[in-house]
């Protein structure tokens, strides 16, 4: 077990076998130590430990069930986003492992600590952290690998690398079936990843799998999250009345169980639902409620402003529409949100009735549509490809119109080619 610990620290520090062994023992002898095929003397362990800056003598390597259970409780606290309990268990596990160097427990600590930091900060993994946990992977047990794929999947969700994210969550599900673990979060993350790549049937399937678990544990936040995913999926599939039922059901639950920031998300999605149903008065009502709740999510705020502008446009309230366009342009410029810079630019030209001008069509075709594809924003990509087809049709440029209609109809194939 000491050998595995030595190899992990040597690899993380970018040291070769020769560099670590120099002046202590032969390279072949160190290799045998690292593979746990021999036990070295305490003096060699002491010298290796000093060079690696770790303790290798007079340590407890026994597997401790108490520490193991605390590690799992810590991971559960991270899933529940119970920040005070997370910190308490982090300190307790760190203290316990200062006296215990069991490699399985140490590795489990490292991967759960990685998840802890991501949950705390909402930021993806650093290159050093990714390297450290990846170096552990090959020699680790199935449980570590399960937590590794869950954690790295979340990392790739945060950086919007959906193909890699989905791959890791699928591997986590595969490994979970080999362990005495049955977590709703694995299914929730699969539902979320599939929804983001607009594979709505698969997403809804996994959301229902997650709900079965969360309904038993009464975890209201995740119940709401999964109901929201299902509602968004139905909205995207054009089944708006069923989506509305799910959203209203969630809103009823949120009245007593959720913070106001979560209600904002529900109001926002109800607004989208009613736009899709062309119930613009209802859409405006819920979007306005969402707008009045402050959020630090700048993309989300810009989205709400855009939907308010769009609803005002469809309702022929052009003065209100212009107000929201100007607010949204300022917001997206301030936060450098390319997606909404483009969307407000398009809406401005729609209101101004200048979409048939060559300058607009050229920017739509050569800049905006390629950007939406590059950003994996396939809903917007399809919508604006179709819009460009309509504009070419109005100009009687039928060949180009047909080309873009064909692309709009086959956008799913384009998406899968790009993402999967």
N, C-alpha and C positions, 0 to 999 in steps of 0.2 A: 504493500500500500504506500510506503514511503517513496518507492520508485515512481509510482504514478504522479505523486505530488511533485517530486523533483522534475520529472519530464514536463509537467504542465508549466511550472515556473520558469524552467529553462527556455521552453518554446515561446512563452509570452515575452520574455526578455530578449528574444532574438539571439540567444547564445547557441553556438554550435556545441556538439559533444566535446570537441577538442578544447574549446575555450573554458568550459566548465571543469573538465578533467585536469587541465594543465596544472602540474605541481601537486596534485592530490592523488590521482590514480590513473591507470591506463584508460584509453577510450573504450576498449572492449569490455573492461571491468565496469565502467560507468554504464555502458549499454545494458549489461546484465542486471545492474542495480535498478535501472529505469524500468526494465521489464519484469521486475520482482522475481527474477530467477535465483538471485542470491541475496543474502543479508550481509551488509558490510559491517565493519567495526564502528563503534560509537565515534571514534576519532574521525573516520572518513565522513560519516553523516554530519558531524559537527562542522568540518571544513566545507563540505558542500553547502550546508545550511548557511554558513557565514557568507559564502560567495553569492548565494541566491537571496540572502537577507530573509531567511525563514528559519523557524525552529524545527529541528529534525531529531533531537534527542530528548529523552524524558518526556515524551508526549503520550497521550491516551489515544489509541486508535480504535477503541471499541465502538461498535454501533450502538447508539443510545436512543431508545424508543421515545424518551421524553423530548429530546432535541428534534427528532424526526416529526413528532406530532406538532411541535411548536412551529416548525418550518411550514407544515401544511396549513396550520391555522393562520400563519403570516400570509401565505399565498391567497387564502380565502379572503382575508381582510383586504388585500389588494384588489381582488375581484369586486368586493363590495364597496370599494373606495372609502373605507373607514380609515381615514388618515391618522387619527390619534392611535387607534389599535395597531395600525401598520407600524408606526414608529415605536410603540411599546414592544411589539414582538420582534422588530428588527434589533433593538438593543438587547433584548433577552437572548435571542439566537446568537448574536455576535459574541456576547459574554460567555455563553455556554461553549461555543466553538473555539474560544481562546484557550480552553483547557482540553479540547478534543480535536484531533486531527484526522478523524475517520474520513477517508477520501470521498465516500458516497455522500455523507452529510455535508462535507465542505463544498462539493460540487453543487449539491442541491441549494445550499446557501447562496452560492454565486449566481445561479440562474434566477432564483426568487428575488435576490437583491436587485438584479437587472430589471425585473418586472416592477419591483417597488419603485425604482427611480423613474421609469417611464410613466407609471401611474401618477407619481407625485408631480412631475414636471410637464407631462403631456408632450414631451419631446422624444424624437427617435434616438436610437442607440448611437453612441460615439463609435468611431472606427476602432479605438482601443478596446472598448467593451465587446464589440462584435468579434474582434480577433480573439480576445480572452475566452469567451464562451465557445467559439468555434474550435479552438485548440483543444478544449476539453472533450468535444463531441465524440470523436472516434473511439476513445477508450472508456466512454461513460456507459452507464446502464440504461435500460429502456425508459425508466422514469425520468432521468435527466433529459433524454432525447425528446420525450413528450413535452416537457416544460420548455425545452429549447425551441421546438417548432411553434408552440403557442406564442412564445415571447417574440421570436423573430418575425412571425406572421403579423403581430401587432406593429412592430417596427416598420414593416413594409406597407402596412395600411397607412401609417402616419406620413410616409413619404410618397404615398399614392403610386407605389409600384405594385399594381393589383395582381399581375401574373405571379410574381414571387410570393406575395401575401397568400394568395389562394393555394399555391403549392404547399406552403408550410402548414396552413390550417388543415388541408387534406391529409398530410402526413401525421399531424397531431391526432386527427380522428382515427387513423389507422392504428397508431400506437396506443391510443386510449382503450381500444378493444382488447389489447393484450394485458391491460393493467386493471387492478381493482378500483378503478376511478371512473366516475360517470358524471362529467361536468356539462352543465348547460352552456357554459361560455364558449366551448369549442363549436357547438352548433350555432350559437349566436354570431360568432365571428365568421363562420362559413356563410350564414345568411347575409351578413353585412357585405362580405366580399363579393358574393354572387350578385347582390343587388347593385353594387357599384359598377359591375361589368354588364349590368342589364340582362342577366340571366335570371329572370324573375320567377320561373317555375322552380328552379333549383333553390333559389333564395327562400321562397315561401315554404318549401319542404323543410329546410333546416330551421327556419323560424318556428315552425310548429313543433319540431323536435325539441328545440330549446324551451318552448312554452310548457311542454309536458313536465320538464324538470323544475322550472321556475314557479309553476303553479303549486307544486308540492312544497316548495321552500318559502313561498310567499315573498319572493324578492320582487317588490313592486317596480323598482326602477327598470330591471331587465324585462319584466312583463310588458311594461309600456314600450320599451325599446323594440321588442319583437313584434308587438302589435303595430307599431309605427312602420316597421319594415314591411310587414304584410300589406298595410294600407298603401304605402308608397308603391309597392309592386303592383297592386290592383289598379292604382291610378295610372301607372305606366302602361299597363296592359289594356287600358281603356274601359275597365270595369268600375266606373266611378261611383256608382251607387253602393256597391259592396265596400269599396274603399271608405266611403262616407260613414257607413255603419261602424267600421272598425275605429275610425278617428273619433266619432262621437262616444263610442264605448270607452276609449282611452281617456277622453276629456272628462268623462264622468268619474273615472278612477282617479284622475289627476287632481280633482277638486279637493281631495282629502289627503292624498299620499305624496304628491310631488311638489318640489319647489317651483317658484314662479318661472324660473328660467326654462324649465321643462314644459310648462304650459305654453310658453312662447313658441316652442317647436311644434306643438299640436295646433295652435292657432294658425301658424304659418302654413302647415300642410293642409289644414282645412281650407285655407284660402286658395291653395293650388287646386284642391278638389273642386271647389265651386267655380273657379275659372274654367276648368275642364268641362263642367256641366253648364257653362254659360249663365250661371246664377251670380251675376256680378255684384249685386247688392250684398248678398251673403258673403261673397269673397272679400269685398272691401271691409265689411264688418270685422271679420276675423283677422285679416291682415293688419288692420289698424290697431287691433288689440295686441297683435304680435309686435308691431312697431313701437308701441308705447312701453314695452318691457325692454330695458337696456340689456345689451349683450356685449361681451368682449370678443365674440366671434365675428370678425369684420366681414368675412365672406357671407356669413348668414345674414348680417344686417343689410349688406348690399343687395342680397337676394330679395329680402322683404321689400326694400324700397323699389326695386325693379318691378316686383309683382304689383305693388300699389300703383306704379306708373302705368303698367300694362292694363290693369283693371280700369283705371281712369280713362285710358285710351279707348278700350272696348265699350265703356259707358258713355263715350262722347263728352266727357268732362275734360276738355283739353287744357283749360287753365290749371286744373289740379295736376294733370298729367305733366305739364311743363315744370311745375314746381318739383315734382318727384324726380324728373329727369335731371334737373339741375343739382338737386341734393345728391342723387346717385352718382352723377359724373364727378362731383367734388369728392365724395367718399371713395369711389374706386380709384381716382387719381391719387388721393392721399395715401391709400393703402397699397397702391400699385397692383390692383386686381385686374389682370388682363382680360379675364373672362367677362367681367362686368363693364370694363371700358368698351369692349366690343358690343355688348348687348345694349348698352345705353346709346351707343353710336347708331346702331340699327334702328332702335325705337325712335330716336330723334329724327332720322330720315323718313321713317314711316309717318310720323306726325306731320312732318314738313312736306310730305308727298314728293320726296326727291329720290325715291328708291330706283327710278328708271334712268337716273343720270349715270353717265359712263363712269365718273369718278367713284360713285358709290358701288356700282356693280364690280368694278375692277378691284376695289378694296375687299369686298365680300368674297370674291372668287380667289384672289391671290394671297390674301393675308388672313382674313377672319376664319374662313372655313378650314384652311390648313392648321391654323392655331387651335381650333376646337378639336380637331383630330389629334394633334400633338398632345393636347392636354387631357386626352381620353374623355372628353365631354361629348359623348356620342348622341345624347338626346338633342343637344343644341346643334351638333354636327348635322344630324338628319333634318332637323327643322329648317336650318338655313341653306342646306343643299337643295331642299325642296323649294324654298323661297327663291333661290337663284334660278331654278328651273322655271318657275312661274314668271319671273322677270324676263327671261329669254323668250318664253312663249308669248308674252305681251308684245315683245319687240319683233315677233314673227321669225325668230331665229330658232326654228323648230328642231334642227339637228342638235344644237347645243342644249335646248330644253330637254329633249329626249334623253340625252346623255346624263343630265343631272337628275331627271326623274328616275332613271335606272339606278343610279348610285343611291338615291334616297330609299328606293325599294330594297336595295341589297346592303343597307348599311350594317345589318347584323353580321354579314359575312366579312365586311371591312373591319368591324370591331373585333371579331374573333381572330382575324388574321393579325391584327395589331397586338391584341392582348393575350391570346391563348395559343 
